[in-house]
Amino acid sequence: MRCNVRIEGGHVIVETKVVGRPTELVERQLTLPSGAMTLGMLLAELVRVEVDGYTRRRADDRVLRVLTPADLARGLTAGRVASGGRTVPAAPPLAEAVERALTAFADGLYFVFLDGVPLDDLDAPVSPAPESRLLLVRLVALAGG
């Protein structure tokens, strides 16, 4: 997975792309808390937004809905047509999700770059500027390795 973060007008634009999948780049807007921030705090905020989004999508998936022709076209393009009414597991508690993300970073399962510079200390202060780009690169284990 690649995740680029760009700040525009007080907001952060989060762009995500799963490497190796034929999907377009997805942008999400994220407002960062004001004040000093560490890399760990930034990652925790990204996790919070993702857990909140997952919880909302999970609630939507439980409702059976009528599909419009546009819904069907999007589903066919994506390779999956879903009308809801399915059970999706709950997200872990936020504190657990944050702890997992920070542990995964500490274990080297993904790397973080700010404006092309690698960040390796969760306690280091980060100051993304309006033109900054934050890149998260998740490593994938190779078979047999």
N, C-alpha and C positions, 0 to 999 in steps of 0.2 A: 504494500500500500504506500502511496505517496500522498503527502498532505502538505500543501503550500498555504501559508497564511500571509495575507497582505492587509495592511491597515489602510482604510480609506475613510476620511471624515469621522474619526473617532471610533470607527468600527473595524473589526478584523474580518477580512474575507478569507474563509477557509476553503481551499480547493483540494479535493481528494480524488485520487485515481488509484485503483488497484492495478498494480503492475501485472501484465500478462493477460488482462481481461479486455475484451473489445468494447469498453464502455467509455462514454464521453467524460470529460472532466466535470466534476460537480462542485459548485461553489456554495458555501454557506457563510452567512454573516454572523460574526461573534463580536460582542462588545466586551472589552476587557475591563476589569475593575481598575479604578484609578489608583495611582500611587506606585510605590516601588514593587517590583515583582521579581521573583526568582524563576528559574527554569521549572522547578518543581511546581510552583504555583500556576504557571502558564499551562503545564501539562494537566494539572488537576482541573483547571477551568475547561480545557478541551474535553476531558473525560466527563465532566458534569453536563456539558452541552450534549454530548453524544448519548449519555444515559437518559437525559430528559427527552431527547428526540426518539430514542428507541421505545421509551415508555409510551409516548404519544402514538407512534406507529403501531405498537402492540395493541393499544386500545382500538385503533381504527380497524385492525385486522380481525378483531372479534365480531365486528358488525358485518352482516351480510348485506351487500349493496348491489344495486342494479348497475350494470355496465353500459356506458354510452359507446357509440361507435368510436369516439376518440380514445376511450379507455381500452377498447379492443385493439385498436391500431397500435397504441403504445405498448400493450402487452405482447403483441405479435412481434414488434420490433425488438423488444427486450428478450423475447424467447419464453415468456411466462405470462399467462393471463390469470389474474387473481381477483376473485370477487369477495374476498373476506370470509368470515365465518370459520376461521381456523384458530387453533390454540397455539400460541407462541409463548415460549418460556419467558418468565419475568427477568428483568435485568437484575444483576446483583445489587446489593445496597451500595450507595454512592461511595462510602468510605472504603468498601472492599474493592470496588472498581478502580478507584484512585490508587489504592495500595498495589493492586495488580499492575497497573500501568507504570508506576514508579519502580516497582521491582523488576519488571520486564526491561525498563531502560537501564537500571543498574546491572542487570544480568547481560546486557549487550544484545538484546533481541531486536532492538531498533536504534537508529541513530537520529540525532536532531541537528539540523544546520540552520543557522540564522544568517541570512545574506551570504551563503556559501561557506560560512565559518562553522566548523563542528563545535557543538556544545557538549561537554562531558561531565559537568558538575551541576547536580540538581539544586544546590544552594547558591549557585552563581547568579548575580543579578542580570536580568535581560531587559533591554530597552528597545523594543521594536519601533522603528520610525514609520511614518506613513508609507514609505516606499519599500519597507522591509519585506522579505520573504522568509518564512519559516518552512523548512522541509523536514518531514518525518519519513524515514525510510525503514520499513520493516524487513527484517531478514527472514528468508525462508530456508529451512533445512533441506539439504539435498538427500535423496534416497541413498542409503548405504553409508552415509557419512556421519 
